[in-house]
Amino acid sequence: MEIRPLDINDDRAMSEAYRVECAANQSVRPGWIPLSRESRILGWRTPNGWRNHLLGAWNGTTLIGFAAGMNSTDTPDTTWIFVWVDPAHQNAGIGSALASAAEDASPASTAKFVASAYRSSTSEIDALTRAFASPLGYSQATTETVVELDLRDMQLASPTTTPGYEISTHVNGVPERFREQVGQIKGLVDAEAPNGELGWGETPVSPDEYADELDLWVAQGSTVFESIAVDAAGKVAAWTCLVAAADAERPAQIEGTLVVSGHRGHGLGAAVKLASLHRAVESGNVHRVRTSSDDRNVWMRSINSALGFTPVETEIILQKETVSP
């Protein structure tokens, strides 16, 4: 086996990486449906504030695994490490070798490595942590429960209104006048929600960054539904975003929901989420919706439960502090 950089501009190599990623995910996540190959590769290749460094594990000319080290310009001290190994070559140390190589190739600014994985049960998460993550020096930072709403089998509650607020839903982008405010809210989603031991800070999204993210989703064939609640002064008080892939069999994903401090306690979180779900149903191309929240986020978990979401899998987020030479 040889580990060497994976060229994101090499069509054949990226197609092989897509094959490996799909096989690895489908072996441990029953029913998992990937983005199309073209959409996934476009995501790797599009500059979007992330420095992506990919490494491949090769057996001759065959790619049998790959790792990604992802470092954001907004949080240069944190590098995300992801590893995928062809199921036919697992349990042979390839994943561990790839993870270590990705760590070694990370920017000098890295002070912490973060990784995540999905499994169907907490027992599978525990087994993964014991056998793979812990020997590499990673420990659990937090867990999230992934929940799903099957819109084919239930009747959504009627949209709600809240005195003093106007709730509206927008497809493929909110109006320009709201984008700076929405970007500020997007930067608060991880920081203000419970996040275990991760200690996320605010990472505001500029209007240009908002537009770039939106352009990528649209280029991938997705449809973006955003609902906002605006107060009488024209300030955005609550926001949510639902992204639906072109393939209706792939569950749409709620990317985030947040009510601004000072506007909480009026049911705005549930109201904007419900508004986006209704608009998604009207599109005719959204049948299932998934979202997740930290297991300590009692507020969001109660909203999701009331809307009819049910648990489908668990995500663990792991972290490892770097060791200074």
Disulfide bonds with the S-S distance in Angstrom:
none
